[in-house]
C-alpha cells in the first residue's frame, strides 16, 4: 500500500478521504477563476467531461455560471460519486459516474466536445506505475 503523496494515485486513498472529508473541495482554482479561459475555448453547446471531479463545486459553476448544460463527471471513488449523485439528483445537467480514467470504454470515442482535468494527471503521477497509468489516462482522454 502506498503512503503519503504516493497514495494520491490509489482509489482507496480517495474513498477514505471523501468519507472523512465530505465537504466540497477545489484543487488549485475554482470555476470563477478559470471561467475566462474555459469560455474562450469551450463552446457552450459542447458536452464536457470532467475527469477526477471529486467533490469540487467546479462542475456546478460550469452549469450555473458558465451556462453549460451537459457536464459529465467521472471519479474513481465510489464514495464521492454516490455523494455527488445524491447532491445533484435534481440537476440533469450534472451527471456523476464512477469510472477509472485509464479505462473509459463505457463512453464512445468522440463523445465529448471538451475534457477538463484540474489535477487528476498529477494524482496519477503520484501513484505506483505512474508512467503507464498516465499514458493510459491520456490515451483514453484523446479517444
Beta strands, then each sheet from edge to edge (+ up, - down):
strand 1: 48-51
strand 2: 71-75
strand 3: 94-98
strand 4: 114-117
sheet 1: 3+ 2+ 1+ 4+
end
